[in-house]
Amino acid sequence: MYMILPRSQGPVMGVEISGKLDIDQERNLIAVAEKLIKEHDKINVLVVLGDHVGVSFEAAAADIKWVLTHMSHLNKIGIVTDSKLLTALIAVDATFAKLAGIQEKHFDKNEIETAWHWIES
C-alpha cells in the first residue's frame, strides 16, 4: 500500500510505500504523478520505503514502463530506505538516471529531513 505524504506540494510528491504494492495501487499512484506533470511539467518524487516492501510483477512492470516513458518529466528522485541491497541498486540506477537528466539520490531513514530539503530544492 502507499500513502501520499502530507508535505507534498507543488511539483513535489512524497510517497510512503509499505507492504505489497499491487497493480491497482500502482495505477492510482501513476495517476497522481501524471496530474502533477500536467500542472508542473517536471516533478520531484520522494519515495520512503518501509521495511518489508513488495511489488507485484504487474505493478513493477507498469512502474518501469511509466518511468521510461516519462523520464523527461522527472527532475529529482529521492529514495529513503535502510536496505543495503536497495542502496546498492539505487547507486547503479542513479548513474543511468543522470544520463537522462534525472537526479537520483539515496537517503537512510534517519536522514528523512535532509531528503525532504533536497527534494524540495
N, C-alpha and C positions, 0 to 999 in steps of 0.2 A: 504494500500500500504506500501511498505517498501523501504528503501534505505540503501545500504551498505555504511557505513561511511568511509570517505577518510583516516582516521587514521588507518584503518585496515591494518595489515601487518603480514607476517609470520603466526604463529599459532593463531593469534588474529583476530577475526571478530567482528566488531561493526555494529549493525544494528539498524536503527530507524524505528519504526512502527507507522503509523498514519492512521486514518480512519479504514476501514474494510479490513482485510486480507482474500482473497478468496483462494480456493484450488490451482489454477494455480500459484499464488504468493507464496504460501507455498511450492509447489513442486520446484519452482525456488530457493527459499531460501535453501531448503534441498540440492539441487544440489550443491550450493556454499559451504555449510558446508561439504558435502561429498568429494568435491575436496580438501578442506583443510585437511581433515582427511587422504586422500591418500598421501598428501605431508608431513604431520607432525605427524600423528598418534593421538596425543592428541591436542585438541584445547581449547581455551578460547573464550567465547562469551559474548559480552556486548550488552544488549538489552535496547534501550531507547524507552519508550512508550509515545506516545502522550496523550493528554487529553481525547480524545474520541475514544479509540481503540476498535474495534470489530473484531471478528473472526468468519467465517462461521463454522458450525458444522463440515463439511468435513475437513476444514483446521485444526481445533482444534484436531480432531481425528488423522489426518495424523501426526501432530506435536507430540502428545503424543506417538503414535506408534514408530515414528522415535527416540525420546529421549529414550524410553525404550529399543530399540534395539541397541542404540549407546552409552549407558552410559559409557562404558569402554574407550571411546574416548573423553569424556568431562572432562576437568580438572577444569575450573572455569566458573561460570555463574554469571554475574553481571546484575542486573535489575534496571534500573533507572526509577522511577515513583514517583509522589506525591500522588497517590491514596492510601488512608488509607486502603481500602479493600485489594488491591493487596499487600500492605506492610505486612499485617497480613498473607495473603496466602503464601507469599514468606518465611516468618519466619517459617511456618509449613513445607513447602516444603524443606527448607534448611536442616531441621533435617533428612528427608528421603534421600536427596541428599548426605549428609555426610556419611550415611551408604553405599552408592555406591561409595564412594571415590571422590565425586564431591564437590568442594567448591562453595557455592552459597551465594550471598550477595545482599542486597537491598541498594540502594542509592537514596536520594532525588535529584530532578533535579538540585538544586544548588550545588550538590556535583559531578557533571559530571567529573571534572578534577581528583578528588580523585578516582572515579570509573575507569577512564582510567588507572591511575597509578596502581591500584590494579589488574586490568585485564591483564595489560602488564607485571606485575612482576612474 
